[in-house]
Amino acid sequence: MTSTPIGLLRWRCRRGMRELDVLLERYLRERYPCAPEGERQAFEALLDLPDPQLQAYLVRREVPADPEWVHVIDQLCAAHT
């Protein structure tokens, strides 16, 4: 699979919630470049979610069914602590 250009991903990380911006941009900068392809695909899929759904996953109010999404959510939260 062809990787999405970083500039486009950076743009997609800009959300309606500042908290999401910080988490997503930090992951993109620090983890995404060395992440395996499956994790990259999961991150890009998470970027397609509406802000309220993504926030529900990040605050652990809901758990995604896809284990790869769970892994990325864990990585996003770990980068925050």
N, C-alpha and C positions, 0 to 999 in steps of 0.2 A: 504494500500500500504506500502511496506517495504521501510524505509528510506535508501537513499544512504549513505554510510559511509562518514563521514566528511573529512577524508583524501583524498578520491577520489574527492569529491567536491572541496577541496582546490586545487587539481591538475588541475581540469577543470576550475578553476578561473584564472589560469595562461594563459594569452593571448599574442597576438603579440603586444599589445599596453599597455604601462605602466599605462596609465590613467585608462584603463579598469581593470587592475590588482588591482589597489588601491580601486576602487569602489566595485568591486565584492568581494574581500577579506574582506573588512570592513563590507559589508552586511553579509557575511557568518559568521563572527566572532560575530557581535553585534546583528543582527536581526534574522538570520535563526534559531538559537536554540529555540527561543520562538514563531516563526511564526506558524500560523495554517497550516494544511496539504495542503490546496489548494494553499496557497502562496508558500510553499516549492516546490510543483510540478511546479508552474509557473516559479520559479527561476531556477529550474533544466532544464526546457524547454528552457528558455532564454540562458542557457549555451550551448545549441546545435546550436545556431545561429552563423553565421560567424561574425567576428569582425566588418566589415563595417556596417552590419545590426544592430548589437547591439549598436554601436556608434550612428547611426542615431536615434535610439530610445532615447538614453540617452541625446543627445543634442537637442531633441525635433524637429528634422528635419522631422521625421515620427512618426506616432502614431500607436501602435499595435491594431489590431482589437479585441483581447481578453481582456476583462476588467480586468481579474486577472493579465495579463502581465502589463497593465497600472498601476495597483496598485504597483506591484513590481518595475517597473521603477520609480514611484514616491518615493518609499522607498529608492531605490538606490541613487536618486538625493538628497533626504532629508538628507541622511547620509553624503553627501559630503559638505553640507553647514554648 
